[in-house]
């Protein structure tokens, strides 16, 4: 079963990477004079699990800390619009609390995710931009206490950027919803939400 899950996950990853590569290649052809930016990202965020439907009498969870690192690839479409993709790896620490009857238990655990974002950035000024868009999120290892966070997610953020020559440094407060559309949906699916900040060091060609 685990091998089957890995195979399906890898197939989805390859398909998404191929789609992103083709899309960016087409955009590079259409916008031959556009700038290309590469960068590395580091982030910290608080997290919480929630459901779209209320459930009475069940257990609960306590959010803790999420940590993210990743790479960024951006294509400038116009002077104000940039299409951004890349690959992010994140670890989300959580505490699960069982129902109070007959005896309550607390279990600490961790969810890891790999994300392939496809985000549009809109520069609203020299130093600021707004960004938002979907992502393909994969959870390589299952934690039995929490529903899988693999699926289509969505994030939004507002950022400040400082540029020095071709180098740039940006800080982006970001909110992300995982499993907005889960790959394997449960009846009362738990969904992870994070809110924090991402620091990006970039270089523009």
PALUM-626913 format. One record per residue: x, y, z of N, C-alpha, C in turn; residue number from 1; residue in three letters. Coordinates in Angstrom, 2 decimals. Layout:
BEGIN
X;Y;Z;X;Y;Z;X;Y;Z;NUM;Ala
...
END
This chain:
BEGIN
0.84;-1.21;0.00;0.00;0.00;0.00;0.87;1.26;0.00;1;Unk
1.92;1.24;0.82;2.80;2.40;0.90;3.53;2.62;-0.42;2;Unk
3.98;1.49;-1.05;4.66;1.61;-2.33;3.73;2.16;-3.40;3;Unk
2.46;1.73;-3.36;1.47;2.25;-4.30;1.27;3.75;-4.11;4;Unk
1.20;4.19;-2.86;1.04;5.61;-2.56;2.23;6.41;-3.09;5;Unk
3.45;5.89;-2.91;4.65;6.57;-3.38;4.63;6.68;-4.90;6;Unk
4.23;5.60;-5.58;4.18;5.61;-7.03;3.19;6.65;-7.54;7;Unk
2.00;6.69;-6.94;0.99;7.67;-7.34;1.50;9.08;-7.09;8;Unk
2.13;9.31;-5.92;2.66;10.62;-5.57;3.72;11.07;-6.57;9;Unk
4.63;10.15;-6.92;5.69;10.49;-7.86;5.12;10.82;-9.24;10;Unk
4.11;10.05;-9.68;3.49;10.32;-10.97;2.86;11.71;-10.98;11;Unk
2.17;12.06;-9.88;1.57;13.39;-9.81;2.65;14.47;-9.82;12;Unk
3.75;14.23;-9.11;4.83;15.21;-9.06;5.43;15.42;-10.43;13;Unk
5.72;14.31;-11.15;6.30;14.43;-12.49;5.35;15.16;-13.43;14;Unk
4.05;14.86;-13.33;3.08;15.50;-14.21;3.03;17.01;-13.96;15;Unk
3.04;17.40;-12.69;2.97;18.82;-12.36;4.25;19.53;-12.78;16;Unk
5.42;18.90;-12.54;6.68;19.50;-12.96;6.72;19.68;-14.48;17;Unk
6.23;18.67;-15.21;6.21;18.78;-16.67;5.30;19.92;-17.12;18;Unk
4.13;20.04;-16.46;3.19;21.12;-16.80;3.80;22.49;-16.53;19;Unk
4.46;22.63;-15.38;5.10;23.91;-15.04;6.22;24.22;-16.03;20;Unk
7.02;23.20;-16.38;8.13;23.42;-17.31;7.61;23.87;-18.68;21;Unk
6.55;23.22;-19.16;5.98;23.60;-20.46;5.40;25.01;-20.41;22;Unk
4.69;25.31;-19.31;4.09;26.64;-19.17;5.15;27.73;-19.16;23;Unk
6.19;27.52;-18.35;7.24;28.53;-18.26;8.02;28.65;-19.56;24;Unk
8.20;27.53;-20.26;8.88;27.57;-21.55;8.09;28.38;-22.56;25;Unk
6.76;28.18;-22.57;5.90;28.95;-23.47;5.93;30.43;-23.14;26;Unk
5.91;30.72;-21.84;5.93;32.12;-21.42;7.26;32.78;-21.79;27;Unk
8.34;32.01;-21.65;9.64;32.56;-22.02;9.69;32.89;-23.51;28;Unk
9.03;32.05;-24.34;8.98;32.30;-25.77;8.14;33.53;-26.08;29;Unk
7.00;33.65;-25.37;6.11;34.77;-25.62;6.69;36.09;-25.12;30;Unk
7.42;36.01;-24.01;7.96;37.21;-23.39;9.49;37.09;-23.37;31;Unk
10.08;37.14;-24.56;11.51;36.85;-24.68;12.36;37.87;-23.94;32;Unk
11.86;39.09;-23.77;12.64;40.12;-23.10;12.38;40.18;-21.59;33;Unk
11.58;39.28;-21.09;11.22;39.31;-19.67;12.38;38.91;-18.79;34;Unk
12.36;39.42;-17.58;13.40;39.08;-16.62;13.09;37.76;-15.93;35;Unk
14.15;37.06;-15.55;14.04;35.79;-14.83;14.66;35.99;-13.46;36;Unk
13.99;35.49;-12.43;14.50;35.61;-11.06;14.56;34.23;-10.41;37;Unk
15.66;33.96;-9.74;15.78;32.75;-8.95;16.06;33.17;-7.50;38;Unk
15.67;32.33;-6.57;15.88;32.69;-5.17;15.69;31.51;-4.24;39;Unk
16.02;31.75;-2.98;15.80;30.76;-1.93;14.88;31.39;-0.89;40;Unk
14.06;30.53;-0.26;13.02;31.00;0.66;13.14;30.28;2.00;41;Unk
12.88;31.03;3.07;12.83;30.47;4.41;11.64;31.08;5.13;42;Unk
10.87;30.25;5.83;9.68;30.78;6.47;9.36;30.13;7.81;43;Unk
8.67;30.89;8.65;8.14;30.41;9.92;6.68;30.82;10.01;44;Unk
5.84;29.95;10.59;4.41;30.25;10.66;3.78;29.50;11.81;45;Unk
2.69;30.06;12.32;1.83;29.32;13.21;0.88;28.47;12.37;46;Unk
0.30;27.44;12.97;-0.60;26.58;12.19;-1.80;26.15;13.02;47;Unk
-2.81;25.65;12.34;-4.02;25.15;12.99;-4.74;24.21;12.06;48;Unk
-5.38;23.19;12.62;-6.24;22.29;11.86;-7.68;22.73;12.03;49;Unk
-8.47;22.62;10.97;-9.89;22.95;11.06;-10.65;22.09;10.08;50;Unk
-11.96;22.09;10.22;-12.87;21.40;9.31;-13.88;22.40;8.77;51;Unk
-14.37;22.15;7.56;-15.42;23.00;7.01;-16.77;22.73;7.67;52;Unk
-16.92;21.52;8.27;-18.14;21.18;9.00;-17.79;21.00;10.48;53;Unk
-18.72;21.35;11.36;-18.51;21.18;12.79;-18.78;19.74;13.18;54;Unk
-17.96;19.23;14.12;-18.09;17.86;14.61;-18.15;17.91;16.13;55;Unk
-19.22;17.37;16.71;-19.39;17.37;18.16;-18.83;16.09;18.76;56;Unk
-18.20;16.25;19.92;-17.77;15.08;20.68;-16.46;14.46;20.26;57;Unk
-15.79;15.00;19.27;-14.53;14.44;18.82;-13.34;15.07;19.52;58;Unk
-12.15;14.67;19.10;-10.94;15.25;19.66;-10.67;16.62;19.06;59;Unk
-9.56;17.19;19.44;-9.19;18.51;18.95;-7.69;18.53;18.65;60;Unk
-7.20;19.67;18.25;-5.78;19.82;17.95;-5.29;21.16;18.46;61;Unk
-3.99;21.22;18.67;-3.34;22.47;19.07;-2.24;22.77;18.07;62;Unk
-2.34;23.91;17.43;-1.33;24.30;16.46;-0.04;24.70;17.15;63;Unk
1.05;24.46;16.45;2.36;24.84;16.96;3.12;25.62;15.90;64;Unk
4.27;25.13;15.46;5.12;25.89;14.55;5.31;25.14;13.23;65;Unk
5.23;25.87;12.13;5.56;25.35;10.81;6.83;26.03;10.32;66;Unk
7.70;25.24;9.67;8.96;25.76;9.13;9.05;25.40;7.66;67;Unk
9.48;26.34;6.84;9.50;26.15;5.39;10.86;26.55;4.83;68;Unk
11.30;25.80;3.83;12.45;26.20;3.02;12.15;25.80;1.58;69;Unk
12.67;26.57;0.64;12.35;26.26;-0.75;13.15;27.08;-1.73;70;Unk
12.89;26.82;-3.00;13.51;27.57;-4.10;12.41;28.24;-4.90;71;Unk
12.75;29.36;-5.48;11.79;30.20;-6.20;12.29;30.44;-7.62;72;Unk
11.37;30.38;-8.59;11.68;30.71;-9.98;10.59;31.63;-10.50;73;Unk
10.97;32.84;-10.88;9.99;33.82;-11.32;10.25;34.30;-12.74;74;Unk
9.17;34.49;-13.51;9.23;35.04;-14.85;8.44;36.34;-14.88;75;Unk
9.10;37.43;-15.28;8.40;38.69;-15.40;7.56;38.72;-16.66;76;Unk
6.24;38.81;-16.50;5.34;38.88;-17.64;5.24;40.31;-18.17;77;Unk
5.10;41.26;-17.25;5.08;42.68;-17.58;5.90;43.39;-16.52;78;Unk
5.89;44.72;-16.55;6.60;45.47;-15.53;6.00;45.26;-14.15;79;Unk
4.72;44.91;-14.10;4.04;44.77;-12.81;3.66;43.34;-12.45;80;Unk
3.61;42.44;-13.41;3.16;41.07;-13.16;4.30;40.07;-13.30;81;Unk
4.41;39.17;-12.32;5.42;38.11;-12.34;4.75;36.78;-12.02;82;Unk
5.07;35.77;-12.80;4.59;34.41;-12.54;5.67;33.67;-11.79;83;Unk
5.30;33.08;-10.64;6.27;32.46;-9.74;5.92;30.99;-9.53;84;Unk
6.94;30.14;-9.64;6.80;28.74;-9.28;8.00;28.35;-8.42;85;Unk
8.23;27.05;-8.26;9.35;26.60;-7.44;9.01;25.30;-6.74;86;Unk
9.69;25.07;-5.65;9.47;23.87;-4.84;9.72;24.21;-3.38;87;Unk
8.74;23.91;-2.52;8.85;24.20;-1.08;8.73;22.91;-0.27;88;Unk
9.55;22.83;0.77;9.47;21.74;1.74;9.12;22.35;3.09;89;Unk
8.10;21.79;3.74;7.66;22.35;5.02;7.42;21.25;6.05;90;Unk
7.68;21.58;7.32;7.38;20.70;8.45;6.41;21.42;9.36;91;Unk
5.33;20.75;9.72;4.27;21.33;10.53;4.13;20.52;11.82;92;Unk
4.48;21.11;12.94;4.37;20.45;14.24;2.98;20.70;14.83;93;Unk
2.36;19.63;15.31;1.01;19.72;15.86;0.89;18.85;17.10;94;Unk
-0.10;19.17;17.94;-0.46;18.34;19.08;-1.92;17.94;18.94;95;Unk
-2.18;16.64;18.91;-3.54;16.13;18.82;-4.03;15.78;20.22;96;Unk
-5.26;16.19;20.52;-5.86;15.96;21.84;-7.09;15.08;21.65;97;Unk
-7.12;13.95;22.34;-8.24;13.01;22.19;-9.49;13.54;22.90;98;Unk
-10.62;12.89;22.65;-11.86;13.24;23.35;-11.68;13.03;24.85;99;Unk
-12.39;13.79;25.70;-12.15;13.72;27.16;-12.61;12.43;27.82;100;Unk
-13.43;11.65;27.18;-13.93;10.41;27.77;-13.37;9.20;27.04;101;Unk
-12.93;8.13;27.71;-12.86;8.03;29.18;-11.64;8.73;29.77;102;Unk
-10.58;8.89;28.99;-9.38;9.56;29.49;-8.74;10.32;28.33;103;Unk
-8.36;11.54;28.59;-7.83;12.38;27.53;-6.33;12.17;27.36;104;Unk
-5.92;12.09;26.08;-4.51;11.90;25.76;-4.06;12.99;24.79;105;Unk
-2.78;13.33;24.89;-2.17;14.32;23.99;-1.04;13.63;23.22;106;Unk
-1.01;13.84;21.92;0.00;13.23;21.08;0.66;14.28;20.21;107;Unk
1.97;14.40;20.32;2.73;15.33;19.49;3.14;14.62;18.19;108;Unk
3.09;15.34;17.09;3.47;14.75;15.82;3.83;15.82;14.82;109;Unk
4.11;15.37;13.60;4.57;16.29;12.57;4.06;15.85;11.21;110;Unk
3.65;16.82;10.40;3.29;16.61;9.01;4.36;17.26;8.14;111;Unk
4.81;16.56;7.12;5.73;17.15;6.15;5.01;17.27;4.80;112;Unk
5.28;18.36;4.10;4.65;18.59;2.80;5.68;19.07;1.78;113;Unk
5.46;18.67;0.54;6.18;19.21;-0.62;5.16;19.97;-1.46;114;Unk
5.49;21.19;-1.83;4.53;22.05;-2.53;5.13;22.60;-3.82;115;Unk
4.31;22.60;-4.86;4.65;23.19;-6.15;3.70;24.36;-6.40;116;Unk
4.10;25.58;-6.06;3.20;26.73;-6.21;3.17;27.26;-7.64;117;Unk
2.09;27.93;-7.97;1.97;28.68;-9.22;1.26;29.98;-8.86;118;Unk
2.07;30.99;-8.55;1.59;32.22;-7.93;1.80;33.40;-8.88;119;Unk
0.87;34.32;-8.86;1.00;35.58;-9.61;1.30;36.71;-8.62;120;Unk
2.35;37.47;-8.91;2.70;38.64;-8.11;2.35;39.92;-8.88;121;Unk
1.73;40.84;-8.19;1.38;42.13;-8.77;2.10;43.22;-8.00;122;Unk
3.02;43.91;-8.66;3.76;44.99;-8.03;2.89;46.24;-7.98;123;Unk
2.59;46.69;-6.78;1.72;47.86;-6.61;2.52;49.12;-6.33;124;Unk
3.83;49.00;-6.27;4.69;50.13;-6.02;6.14;49.69;-6.13;125;Unk
7.02;50.59;-5.87;8.44;50.26;-6.00;8.88;49.21;-4.98;126;Unk
8.27;49.24;-3.80;8.73;48.37;-2.72;7.74;47.29;-2.33;127;Unk
6.53;47.30;-2.86;5.49;46.40;-2.36;4.84;45.62;-3.50;128;Unk
4.37;44.42;-3.18;3.60;43.64;-4.13;2.61;42.74;-3.40;129;Unk
1.56;42.35;-4.12;0.54;41.42;-3.63;0.67;40.12;-4.42;130;Unk
0.54;39.00;-3.76;0.66;37.72;-4.47;-0.43;36.76;-4.03;131;Unk
-0.74;35.83;-4.92;-1.73;34.80;-4.59;-1.81;33.77;-5.70;132;Unk
-2.22;32.55;-5.32;-2.37;31.51;-6.33;-2.42;30.13;-5.71;133;Unk
-2.69;29.12;-6.52;-2.81;27.75;-6.04;-1.47;27.05;-5.93;134;Unk
-1.50;25.87;-5.34;-0.31;25.02;-5.26;-0.74;23.56;-5.26;135;Unk
0.14;22.71;-5.75;-0.04;21.27;-5.63;0.76;20.83;-4.40;136;Unk
0.07;20.30;-3.40;0.72;19.90;-2.15;0.71;18.38;-2.02;137;Unk
1.84;17.83;-1.64;2.00;16.39;-1.48;2.49;16.11;-0.06;138;Unk
1.87;15.14;0.58;2.31;14.70;1.91;2.95;13.33;1.75;139;Unk
4.29;13.25;1.77;4.97;11.98;1.48;4.67;10.88;2.48;140;Unk
4.51;11.24;3.76;4.28;10.23;4.79;2.98;10.53;5.53;141;Unk
2.20;9.49;5.74;0.91;9.63;6.41;1.07;9.63;7.92;142;Unk
0.41;10.57;8.61;0.28;10.55;10.07;-1.15;10.14;10.36;143;Unk
-1.32;9.01;11.01;-2.64;8.40;11.18;-3.61;9.28;11.95;144;Unk
-3.10;10.19;12.77;-3.97;11.03;13.58;-4.60;12.18;12.81;145;Unk
-4.08;12.46;11.61;-4.53;13.63;10.85;-4.81;13.20;9.41;146;Unk
-5.90;13.73;8.83;-6.20;13.46;7.43;-5.09;14.00;6.53;147;Unk
-4.92;13.36;5.39;-3.85;13.76;4.46;-4.05;15.20;3.98;148;Unk
-2.94;15.92;3.91;-2.97;17.30;3.43;-2.57;17.41;1.96;149;Unk
-2.48;16.28;1.28;-2.21;16.29;-0.15;-3.41;16.78;-0.93;150;Unk
-3.18;17.68;-1.88;-4.27;18.22;-2.67;-3.92;19.57;-3.26;151;Unk
-4.95;20.32;-3.60;-4.78;21.67;-4.12;-4.92;22.65;-2.97;152;Unk
-3.91;23.45;-2.76;-3.94;24.48;-1.73;-4.00;25.87;-2.36;153;Unk
-4.04;26.89;-1.51;-4.09;28.26;-2.00;-3.44;29.17;-0.96;154;Unk
-2.69;30.16;-1.44;-2.02;31.09;-0.54;-2.16;32.52;-1.04;155;Unk
-2.14;33.46;-0.09;-2.16;34.89;-0.41;-1.15;35.58;0.50;156;Unk
-0.59;36.67;0.01;0.38;37.39;0.82;0.58;38.81;0.32;157;Unk
1.14;39.64;1.19;1.52;41.02;0.86;2.97;41.17;1.28;158;Unk
3.79;41.71;0.38;5.23;41.68;0.62;5.87;43.05;0.45;159;Unk
6.97;43.20;1.18;7.85;44.34;0.99;9.19;43.84;0.46;160;Unk
9.74;44.55;-0.52;10.99;44.10;-1.16;11.99;45.23;-1.23;161;Unk
13.25;44.88;-0.95;14.36;45.83;-1.10;15.31;45.28;-2.14;162;Unk
15.61;46.07;-3.17;16.49;45.63;-4.25;17.79;46.41;-4.21;163;Unk
18.89;45.69;-4.47;20.22;46.29;-4.56;20.90;45.68;-5.79;164;Unk
20.85;46.43;-6.90;21.34;45.87;-8.15;20.43;44.74;-8.59;165;Unk
21.04;43.62;-8.94;20.25;42.44;-9.34;19.78;41.62;-8.16;166;Unk
20.25;41.92;-6.98;19.86;41.16;-5.78;18.64;41.79;-5.14;167;Unk
17.86;40.96;-4.46;16.68;41.48;-3.76;16.46;40.69;-2.48;168;Unk
15.84;41.36;-1.53;15.47;40.75;-0.25;14.03;41.11;0.03;169;Unk
13.18;40.11;0.23;11.76;40.39;0.47;11.26;39.63;1.68;170;Unk
10.30;40.23;2.36;9.64;39.62;3.52;8.14;39.62;3.23;171;Unk
7.55;38.41;3.27;6.16;38.26;2.84;5.30;37.63;3.92;172;Unk
4.47;38.39;4.63;3.44;37.78;5.48;2.46;37.00;4.60;173;Unk
2.26;35.73;4.92;1.50;34.84;4.04;0.52;33.99;4.84;174;Unk
-0.66;33.76;4.26;-1.63;32.80;4.79;-1.83;31.72;3.74;175;Unk
-1.74;30.46;4.16;-1.92;29.36;3.22;-2.92;28.35;3.76;176;Unk
-3.82;27.92;2.87;-4.77;26.86;3.17;-4.37;25.60;2.41;177;Unk
-4.07;24.54;3.15;-3.76;23.25;2.53;-5.06;22.46;2.32;178;Unk
-5.00;21.52;1.35;-6.11;20.58;1.10;-7.43;21.30;0.89;179;Unk
-7.38;22.43;0.19;-8.64;23.09;-0.17;-9.47;22.13;-1.02;180;Unk
-8.79;21.43;-1.92;-9.39;20.32;-2.66;-8.50;19.10;-2.42;181;Unk
-8.85;18.23;-1.46;-7.97;17.10;-1.13;-7.92;16.06;-2.23;182;Unk
-6.77;15.39;-2.36;-6.66;14.26;-3.28;-7.50;13.08;-2.78;183;Unk
-7.48;12.85;-1.47;-8.23;11.74;-0.86;-9.11;12.32;0.24;184;Unk
-10.32;12.70;-0.12;-11.18;13.41;0.81;-11.87;12.47;1.80;185;Unk
-11.83;12.86;3.08;-12.55;12.15;4.14;-13.88;12.86;4.39;186;Unk
-14.75;12.21;5.18;-16.09;12.76;5.41;-16.04;14.12;6.10;187;Unk
-15.26;14.23;7.17;-15.07;15.50;7.86;-13.58;15.83;7.80;188;Unk
-13.15;16.21;6.64;-11.72;16.32;6.37;-11.08;17.43;7.20;189;Unk
-9.96;17.08;7.85;-9.17;18.08;8.56;-8.28;18.81;7.56;190;Unk
-8.24;20.12;7.68;-7.43;20.92;6.76;-6.47;21.81;7.56;191;Unk
-5.26;21.87;7.08;-4.21;22.64;7.74;-4.17;24.05;7.18;192;Unk
-4.11;25.03;8.08;-3.92;26.42;7.67;-2.71;26.99;8.40;193;Unk
-1.88;27.74;7.67;-0.70;28.36;8.27;-0.74;29.87;8.04;194;Unk
-0.18;30.62;8.98;-0.07;32.07;8.85;1.27;32.49;9.43;195;Unk
2.10;33.12;8.61;3.42;33.51;9.08;4.10;34.42;8.08;196;Unk
5.43;34.31;8.01;6.21;35.18;7.13;7.29;34.36;6.44;197;Unk
7.57;34.74;5.19;8.59;34.08;4.37;9.63;35.11;3.95;198;Unk
10.90;34.78;4.19;12.03;35.63;3.78;12.64;35.04;2.51;199;Unk
12.77;35.85;1.47;13.30;35.39;0.19;14.49;36.22;-0.23;200;Unk
15.57;35.54;-0.61;16.74;36.19;-1.19;16.77;35.82;-2.66;201;Unk
16.69;36.81;-3.55;16.57;36.53;-4.97;17.64;37.21;-5.80;202;Unk
17.82;36.70;-7.01;18.74;37.30;-7.97;18.03;37.36;-9.31;203;Unk
18.04;38.53;-9.93;17.32;38.75;-11.19;18.30;38.85;-12.35;204;Unk
18.05;38.03;-13.40;18.90;38.04;-14.59;18.38;39.05;-15.61;205;Unk
END
